[in-house]
C-alpha cells in the first residue's frame, strides 16, 4: 500500500451577503389615522410627523397599541428570520383627500 504524503484541507465558510451601502430597501407602512388617534396610539402619545422610523417591536409598542393594524404588521415584519433593520411608518391624516397628499 502507498503512503499519503500530501494532505489537502478545505474549509468553506458560507455567510449571508451584507449590503454595505444605503438602498431603497427600507419598507414603509402607511396607515390613515389622526395625530392623536386613541384607537391606534398608546394613551397620551401623539404622532405629529408624517413618518417615524422604528428599529424593533419594543419601540413600536411605546407608540402603537398591540391591537392596532400597524402594530400587528410591524410585529410580523420584525418577527421574520431575516427581519428588516428598520421600518418607516407613514401617517396619512384622516383629513387628507387622498394618499398622494399624505406623502408629498
N, C-alpha and C positions, 0 to 999 in steps of 0.2 A: 504494500500500500504506500502511496506517495505522501509526502509531507505538505502541510499547509504553511506557506511562507508569507503570503500576503493576506492581510485582513482588511476588509473594507467596512467602514462603519457609516451608515446612512441615518440621518436624523431629519425628520420632517416636522416642521412647526407651522401648522395651519392656523391662521388668525383672521378675524374679520378685518376687512379694509376700513380704515378710519379716514374720514374726509378731513383734510387739513385746511379747508377754506370755507368761507360762508357761501351758502347756496340759497335757493328758494325752497329749501326742504323743511321749513318750519310750518307745521299745519296751523290753520286758523279755523275757529268755530265761531260763527256769527249767530246770535240769538236776539230776538226782539224783546226788550224789557226796559222799563223806566229806570232812571238814575237811582231811585230809592225803592225799587220793587220788593216789597216784603215777602212775596211768594217765592222769589228766586234768591234774594240776598240774605245773608245772615243778619239778624236784628242789629240795627244801628250802623250797618255798613252801607256806604253809597258807592256808586260806580260812575263818577262824573266823566271819566275819559271815554273815548270811543273804543280803545283797545287796552288790554292788560296782558302781560306776559306771565305765564306760570311755568315753573320747572318741576313741580311734583304735586301729588294729590293732597299733601298736607297743606300747602299754600292755597290750593283750591278750596279746601274745607274752611279756611278762615274767611272766605268771601261768599261762597255759594252754599246753599242748603243741600244736604245729601239727596233729598227727594227731587231736586230740580233736574231738568233735562241736561243742562250744561254740566253740572257736577257728574252725572252719570256718564256722559260722553267722554269727559276728561278722565274719569276713573277707568273706563275701558281702554282709552289710549295709553295712559300711564301704566296700565296693568299688562301690557303686551311684553313678550320676551324681548323684543327689540324696540323698546319704547323711545319716543322722541325725547330729545334733550330739553325741549321746551315747546309750549303750545300757546298761541295767541288767542284770546277770547275777544271778539268784537261785539260791541253793543249797538244794535240797531234800535234807535229810540222809538217808542210807541207812537210818537207824533210824526215820524218821518213818512213821507208819501210812499217811498219805495226803498229797497235795499241799496240802490245806487247812491242815493243821497247820504246814506249812513256811512259808507266807507270812503267817500271823497274827502 
